[in-house]
Structures are given as structure tokens and as C-alpha cells.
């Protein structure tokens, strides 16, 4: 069972096999100008992305849904979702971006005022600073608690499921509060909202998520099928990305400062944090030269792959030099730290202007 609210270690291959997720690598040659994370295997799996790809190639309508549960600071691991949204926006997608304040209230006991503040100051500001255009006509940003259309749709969705199904998917039991049980149904409504008449009617939707969110996708696909006769809904597609490993080697988490580089940190702090990150280096320099580094266990290498180097050939060169023992971890760390500093210096300038725009969106 996958728990969408808990940070756990993930066996990606096992989950792909267990839940019938298809590999992006099997269709990457069919995608025109694939997003960088797709090419590098960070976005590794999908459900029906082939249908989204056909719509992109035909310049036909589709929507992308991804949201935020405003419960803490945004860290650099969250950037990969924004990078995907920018790619989809460039392909002509409608963006539907829910702020899950009802979920944060139910699962994290977060007040609605605090959730709105976090959404504006952390998420919306950084999404804009990272390059997402939230002022276009085909972008819908909203608070769950203030969206009547969403709440009406959630009520209709709730008629198409029962406690036993939610228990089977999420592990709910008699001690689970009713608001927490309702939160997944609100996410179902979030994902299906672009298909209602007010947004142009039924259309294919894709949801880029981490594998921990797949329970919501499976529930939504099932309910969409049950609502198809009444509302004409189409089952949503989804893509799945790997988590960025935290600085300590565990999952990067907003609630664990030692694991994360927060997007609101100053450039010097971000650069220093890079130097604390776990590498894939061997016990000694001699062993490193003889056996090479363990690049797939290296947090520094992940940062370069996910965020800091756009050139695929350069990434491959770094990988080869690490595996051959030619590249020393210390040298790689120093360079990555400087790249992170430069990135954050640029980001800080953009955050100032972005914050003014973010305040007008809610």
C-alpha cells in the first residue's frame, strides 16, 4: 500500500510492476522535444501519456492538473513539477492548479488563513519565479475551500465510491476522521474539474505526480469511469517522477531541514548545504580511482541531473568520469555548490517581482 501522506522509501521497479504503470522510456522516441526530466529517466512512468502525446502532436485541447498542499516551505525537489508544467504550458495545455487548503486542514490541522499565506508566499511566488506564467487566460488557480464548482463536483464524486474502497486504497479505519476521508474525494474533483462544462467540457487531463500520489490517480480513474455516462468524463492520464534524494540520503522533506534546500534560502546558505550532501564516493581516494564512484547513489549528481545542467552531453561526461574514477567527489561538490549559488542568486531577483503577481491570484 502507498501512503500519499507519509514519506517512505520507494522501490520504483516494484511499484511499476505491481500497479501496472508503463515506462516512459518505451515511448520516448515518439515524443517530440521531450521534457528534460523525461529524457533523463527522472519522469519514469505513466498511465495513458501516449494519448496526451497524440493530442500535443495534433494541437488539440488537453489539461494539466497539479496542486499543492500548503503545509510548509517549498524546497528544490518541488522544482521538478514546475519544470514539467512549463513544458506542458509551452505545448498549449490548460493549467488547473488547486491549492489543497481543505486537505491541509484535514490531514495537517492547518488553518485556512495560514494555508493561504503559505500558498501565496511560498508556492505561487516560487512557481512564477521558476518560470511558470500564471497570468495566462487558460490558467485556473484556486483555493479548494472557496470553489463552489469544485465542491459540487466532489459531492457527485462521493456518490460513486464507498468506505470499503477508500479503506482498500488508503488503509483508512474507524479512527480516521471524516475530513481526512473526504480529502481524497476533493482531489478527485480537482483532477476532474477541467472537464466540466464551465471549462469547455470533457477533455483528457494529465497529472504529473510522484509515485506516492498514485492512490489518488487510481481512485480518480475509477470514479471518472463511473461518472462517464452522467457527465461524459474521460479517465485522466498521469506521469510519475522520482523523488529528489535529500542531502542526508533520505527523501527530501519540507519538515526535515537537514534534508532540504529551501527555495527561500539565501544563495550562500544554499551553496553551503550542497557541500553537506551525501556523495557516491568510495572510502578512500585509491578505492575511488580503482573502482570509480557510485554515481547512482550520489545526491550531488542528482542535483546536476534534475536542476543544474541542461546539456545532456555534459551530464553524460560527468557520469562517465565519475564511474571511471577520474572525477573526485570534492571537485564535483565545489562546482555543484557554485552552480547552486548562481542559480539562487538569479532566483532571488525573480522572487521579488513574482511575489507581487502572486498576491493578485487569490
PyMOL commands that set and color helices and strands:
alter all, ss='L'
color gray80, all
select helices_A, chain A and resi 12-19+24-26+28-30+36-39+49-57+76-90+101-108+112-129+144-146+148-158+163-170+178-195+197-199+211-231+257-259+267-274+285-291+295-297+299-308+312-324+329-358
alter helices_A, ss='H'
color red, helices_A
select strands_A, chain A and resi 22-23+43-47+63-65+94-99+139-143+205-210+237-241
alter strands_A, ss='S'
color yellow, strands_A
deselect
rebuild
show_as cartoon
